[in-house]
Amino acid sequence: MTQRPMQEPTLLLLTALSDQPRHGYAITQEVLAISGGRVRLRAGTLYAALDRLVGEGLIEVYREEIVDGRTRRIYTLTGDGRVRLANEAERLYATAREARRRLGIAARPGFGPAPKGATA
């Protein structure tokens, strides 16, 4: 069965957790940075997404801390989450590569070879 493409907030959230565990506020800041300031996750949206992703087995609570008398959960990707994020990254890369090829856009340095027939 083919998995549905990820919605951008989910992709960004999983990407934010791909290099290290983070708590909610740190995730929102990382998503903001990754998206170049385009995506701001509000608390309600963030925690609903975190709960959903925990339920799907893509992330898990890494640990809990008490900060100012409140519990702070630190989240991390699971093995399944890493696989799902890698698959989505490959899907997006293949789509972008094909779009660039069809548009005749040369590859940027560090992004692989230029498509056949493309000029800078």
Contact map, one row per residue, 1 for C-alpha under 8 A:
111000000000000000000000000000000000000000000000000000000000000000000000000000000000000000000000000000000000000000000000
111100000000000000000000000000000000000000000000000000000000000000000000000000000000000000000000000000000000000000000000
111110000000000000000000000000000000000000000000000000000000000000000000000000000000000000000000000000000000000000000000
011111000000000000000000000000000000000000000000000000000000000000000000000000000000000000000000000000000000000000000000
001111100000000000000000000000000000000000000000000000000000000000000000000000000000000100000000000000000000000000000000
000111110110000000000000000000000000000000000000000000000000000000000000000000000000000100000000000000000000000000000000
000011111110000000000000000000000000000000000000000000000000000000000000000000000000000000000000000000000000000000000000
000001111111000000000000000000000000000000000000000000000000000000000000000000000000000000000000000000000000000000000000
000000111111100000000000000000000000001010000000000000000000000000000000000000000000000000000000000000000000000000000000
000001111111110000000000000000000000000000000000100000000000000000000000000000000000000000000000000000000000000000000000
000001111111111000000000000000000000000000000000000000000000000000000000000000000000100100000000000000000000000000000000
000000011111111100000000000000100110000000000000000000000000000000000000000000000000000000000000000000000000000000000000
000000001111111110000000001000100000000000000000000000000000000000000000000000000000000000000000000000000000000000000000
000000000111111111000000000000000000000000000000000000000000000000000000000010001000100000000000000000000000000000000000
000000000011111111100000000000000000000000000000000000000000000000000000000000000000100000000000000000000000000000000000
000000000001111111110000001001100100000000000000000000000000000000000000000000000000000000000000000000000000000000000000
000000000000111111111100001000000000000000000000000000000000000000000000001110000000000000000000000000000000000000000000
000000000000011111111000000000000000000000000000000000000000000000000000000110000100000000000000000000000000000000000000
000000000000001111111000000000000000000000000000000000000000000000000000000000000000000000000000000000000000000000000000
000000000000000111111100000000000000000000000000000000000000000000000000000100000000000000000000000000000000000000000000
000000000000000011111110000000000000000000000000000000000000010000000000011110000000000000000000000000000000000000000000
000000000000000010011111011000000000000000000000000000000000000000000000011100000000000000000000000000000000000000000000
000000000000000000001111111000000000000000000000000000000000000000000001111000000000000000000000000000000000000000000000
000000000000000000000111111100000000000000000110000000000000000000000000110000000000000000000000000000000000000000000000
000000000000000000000011111110000000000000000000000000000000000000000000000000000000000000000000000000000000000000000000
000000000000000000000111111111000000000000000000000000000000000000000000000000000000000000000000000000000000000000000000
000000000000100110000111111111100000000000000000000000000000000000000000000000000000000000000000000000000000000000000000
000000000000000000000001111111110000000111000100000000000000000000000000000000000000000000000000000000000000000000000000
000000000000000000000000111111111000000000000000000000000000000000000000000000000000000000000000000000000000000000000000
000000000000000100000000011111111100000000000000000000000000000000000000000000000000000000000000000000000000000000000000
000000000001100100000000001111111110001110000000000000000000000000000000000000000000000000000000000000000000000000000000
000000000000000000000000000111111111111110000000000000000000000000000000000000000000000000000000000000000000000000000000
000000000000000000000000000011111111100000000000000000000000000000000000000000000000000000000000000000000000000000000000
000000000001000100000000000001111111100000000000000000000000000000000000000000000000000000000000000000000000000000000000
000000000001000000000000000000111111111000000000000000000000000000000000000000000000000000000000000000000000000000000000
000000000000000000000000000000011111111000000000000000000000000000000000000000000000000000000000000000000000000000000000
000000000000000000000000000000011111111100000000000000000000000000000000000000000000000000000000000000000000000000000000
000000000000000000000000000000010011111100000000000000000000000000000000000000000000000000000000000000000000000000000000
000000001000000000000000000000110011111110000000000000000000000000000000000000000000000000000000000000000000000000000000
000000000000000000000000000100110000111111000000000000000000000000000000000000000000000000000000000000000000000000000000
000000001000000000000000000100110000001111101100000000000000000000000000000000000000000000000000000000000000000000000000
000000000000000000000000000100000000000111111100000000000000000000000000000000000000000000000000000000000000000000000000
000000000000000000000000000000000000000011111110000000000000000000000000000000000000000000000000000000000000000000000000
000000000000000000000000000000000000000001111111000000000000000000000000000000000000000000000000000000000000000000000000
000000000000000000000000000000000000000011111111100000000000000000000000000000000000000000000000000000000000000000000000
000000000000000000000001000100000000000011111111110000000000000000000000000000000000000000000000000000000000000000000000
000000000000000000000001000000000000000000111111111000000000000000000000000000000000000000000000000000000000000000000000
000000000000000000000000000000000000000000011111111100000000000000000000000000000000000000000000000000000000000000000000
000000000100000000000000000000000000000000001111111110000000000000000000000000000000000000000000000000000000000000000000
000000000000000000000000000000000000000000000111111111000010000000000000000000000000000000000000000000000000000000000000
000000000000000000000000000000000000000000000011111111100000000000000000000000000000000000000000000000000000000000000000
000000000000000000000000000000000000000000000001111111110000000000000000000000000000000000000000000000000000000000000000
000000000000000000000000000000000000000000000000111111111110000000000000000000000000000000000000000000000000000000000000
000000000000000000000000000000000000000000000000011111111111100000000000000000000000000000000000000000000000000000000000
000000000000000000000000000000000000000000000000001111111100000000000000000000000000000000000000000000000000000000000000
000000000000000000000000000000000000000000000000000111111110000000000000000000000000000000000000000000000000000000000000
000000000000000000000000000000000000000000000000000011111111000000000000000001011000000000000000000000000000000000000000
000000000000000000000000000000000000000000000000000011111111000000000000000011111101000000000000000000000000000000000000
000000000000000000000000000000000000000000000000010011011111100000000000001111001000000000000000000000000000000000000000
000000000000000000000000000000000000000000000000000001001111110000000000001111000000000000000000000000000000000000000000
000000000000000000000000000000000000000000000000000001000011111100000000111100000000000000000000000000000000000000000000
000000000000000000001000000000000000000000000000000000000001111100000000111100000000000000000000000000000000000000000000
000000000000000000000000000000000000000000000000000000000000111110000000111000000000000000000000000000000000000000000000
000000000000000000000000000000000000000000000000000000000000111111000011110000000000000000000000000000000000000000000000
000000000000000000000000000000000000000000000000000000000000001111100011110000000000000000000000000000000000000000000000
000000000000000000000000000000000000000000000000000000000000000111111111000000000000000000000000000000000000000000000000
000000000000000000000000000000000000000000000000000000000000000011111111000000000000000000000000000000000000000000000000
000000000000000000000000000000000000000000000000000000000000000001111100000000000000000000000000000000000000000000000000
000000000000000000000000000000000000000000000000000000000000000001111110000000000000000000000000000000000000000000000000
000000000000000000000000000000000000000000000000000000000000000001111111000000000000000000000000000000000000000000000000
000000000000000000000000000000000000000000000000000000000000000111101111100000000000000000000000000000000000000000000000
000000000000000000000010000000000000000000000000000000000000000111100111110000000000000000000000000000000000000000000000
000000000000000000000011000000000000000000000000000000000000111110000011111000000000000000000000000000000000000000000000
000000000000000000001111000000000000000000000000000000000000111110000001111100000000000000000000000000000000000000000000
000000000000000010001110000000000000000000000000000000000011111000000000111110000000000000000000000000000000000000000000
000000000000000011011100000000000000000000000000000000000011110000000000011111000000000000000000000000000000000000000000
000000000000010011001000000000000000000000000000000000000111000000000000001111111100000000000000000000000000000000000000
000000000000000000000000000000000000000000000000000000001111000000000000000111111100000000000000000000000000000000000000
000000000000000000000000000000000000000000000000000000000100000000000000000011111110000000000000000000000000000000000000
000000000000000000000000000000000000000000000000000000001100000000000000000011111111000000000000000000000000000000000000
000000000000010000000000000000000000000000000000000000001110000000000000000011111111100000000000000000000000000000000000
000000000000000001000000000000000000000000000000000000000100000000000000000011111111110000000000000000000000000000000000
000000000000000000000000000000000000000000000000000000000000000000000000000000111111111000000000000000000000000000000000
000000000000000000000000000000000000000000000000000000000100000000000000000000011111111100000000000000000000000000000000
000000000010011000000000000000000000000000000000000000000000000000000000000000001111111110000000000000000000000000000000
000000000000000000000000000000000000000000000000000000000000000000000000000000000111111111000000000000000000000000000000
000000000000000000000000000000000000000000000000000000000000000000000000000000000011111111100000000000000000000000000000
000011000010000000000000000000000000000000000000000000000000000000000000000000000001111111110000000000000000000000000000
000000000000000000000000000000000000000000000000000000000000000000000000000000000000111111111000000000000000000000000000
000000000000000000000000000000000000000000000000000000000000000000000000000000000000011111111100000000000000000000000000
000000000000000000000000000000000000000000000000000000000000000000000000000000000000001111111110000000000000000000000000
000000000000000000000000000000000000000000000000000000000000000000000000000000000000000111111111000000000000000000000000
000000000000000000000000000000000000000000000000000000000000000000000000000000000000000011111111100000000000000000000000
000000000000000000000000000000000000000000000000000000000000000000000000000000000000000001111111110000000000000000000000
000000000000000000000000000000000000000000000000000000000000000000000000000000000000000000111111111000000000000000000000
000000000000000000000000000000000000000000000000000000000000000000000000000000000000000000011111111100000000000000000000
000000000000000000000000000000000000000000000000000000000000000000000000000000000000000000001111111110000000000000000000
000000000000000000000000000000000000000000000000000000000000000000000000000000000000000000000111111111000000000000000000
000000000000000000000000000000000000000000000000000000000000000000000000000000000000000000000011111111100000000000000000
000000000000000000000000000000000000000000000000000000000000000000000000000000000000000000000001111111111110000000100000
000000000000000000000000000000000000000000000000000000000000000000000000000000000000000000000000111111111100000000110100
000000000000000000000000000000000000000000000000000000000000000000000000000000000000000000000000011111111000000000000000
000000000000000000000000000000000000000000000000000000000000000000000000000000000000000000000000001111111000000000000000
000000000000000000000000000000000000000000000000000000000000000000000000000000000000000000000000000111111100000000101110
000000000000000000000000000000000000000000000000000000000000000000000000000000000000000000000000000111111110000001100111
000000000000000000000000000000000000000000000000000000000000000000000000000000000000000000000000000110011111000011100111
000000000000000000000000000000000000000000000000000000000000000000000000000000000000000000000000000100001111101111100000
000000000000000000000000000000000000000000000000000000000000000000000000000000000000000000000000000000000111111101000000
000000000000000000000000000000000000000000000000000000000000000000000000000000000000000000000000000000000011111100000000
000000000000000000000000000000000000000000000000000000000000000000000000000000000000000000000000000000000001111100000000
000000000000000000000000000000000000000000000000000000000000000000000000000000000000000000000000000000000011111110000000
000000000000000000000000000000000000000000000000000000000000000000000000000000000000000000000000000000000011111111000000
000000000000000000000000000000000000000000000000000000000000000000000000000000000000000000000000000000000110001111100000
000000000000000000000000000000000000000000000000000000000000000000000000000000000000000000000000000000001111000111110110
000000000000000000000000000000000000000000000000000000000000000000000000000000000000000000000000000110011110000011111100
000000000000000000000000000000000000000000000000000000000000000000000000000000000000000000000000000010000000000001111100
000000000000000000000000000000000000000000000000000000000000000000000000000000000000000000000000000000010000000000111110
000000000000000000000000000000000000000000000000000000000000000000000000000000000000000000000000000010011100000001111111
000000000000000000000000000000000000000000000000000000000000000000000000000000000000000000000000000000011100000001001111
000000000000000000000000000000000000000000000000000000000000000000000000000000000000000000000000000000001100000000000111
